[in-house]
């Protein structure tokens, strides 16, 4: 009866969020802030094990008939995403505590409410509730930007709010369109229905468009590199590991379920993905701040994850999902390492940082391994995901395969050059004698003499160090974890078990 516990994964974070508001003592708020996402991650790991014997489990709320009730369903893909998002939320919460950003009273409650929205979006079995849970995820995100931001951050944060409000409006209208042409929004009833229904094909395409905008796909990506770096490092790490990845999860789920991997607009999709991969990498050169460069690398990574969906084979989907998990871990580590530099040395501007190699060897090492992982070089998790995507693309051999392979290779070379330039600027050269601590209100700082006491603390270092160590561990233990991703990909290609579990 483990399926009856699926709704609890939404209820517990909501209850904990209310409790965090009522509790005055910061220590208990911190416990809730880390314990609940950790519990989500552990349940996700348990469900991955369960799905080895039972491919899909589902629970109809209120025990109504399948297809009528609000349904929560879990397969290997959703369980894997629960594990990863819960883990990165717990680590990001630990980082927020280390930088004392949790001192704002409602931060723990907002993180917990966001967790509830993420869990619901990953487990829901219909499009309307997907929209609802995405909004539950976004509402506390707006507040997190407000309560942890400077005046500059608040100004840029408006772009994040406006883009997501517009795309949410498009999303709910598109879901209504789907219901209007089919009479249902239940994913199990919509399996491959777009093949014989051009109206549904159009409606589902609009749904995917809204989700792709939220994921940061070119040419509607500009909001992401402008708004994400404007938040604090802890919030950016949280958003990068959750917002775009939940959007990509939904794209994978809807594309495979409704279209069965066959879309009439595939050529357009290929062009957008190639542009996303290459433009994200090239734009890294133009950034003058650490986290701004990482935001463009995030855009390029989104494009590479979507290659798995374009090819739509078991290998490509598994490799795409592996690359998604790698991206969550690596990007989180790099953002937190950059945040530690910003907090300690005042800002992340490349022209104001140099010679930190001897002063901050651990940060330099974490950043170096993180950059290697983004490019896809050993000994990091980025290698296997990228090689899997290249192999799947070469084996499928459609006419656009050379273009996709070329885009990945070119983007990797460009990223290597851009990230090497950043690493040399920040960690190489003569030691720093002065730094420019940013004023929290104006984001402008005066030149200040650097003392021996100005160093990144261990509290700020442990989250990034843990994540980059995990990236190396995934490289070493690839053979052990790969079957999980293959099983998740199989669930997308063959939804028969999903339909059976949901509809009964």
Order of alpha helices (4+ residues) and beta strands (2+ residues): alpha-alpha-beta-beta-alpha-alpha-alpha-alpha-alpha-alpha-alpha-alpha-alpha-alpha-alpha-alpha-alpha-beta-beta-alpha-alpha-alpha
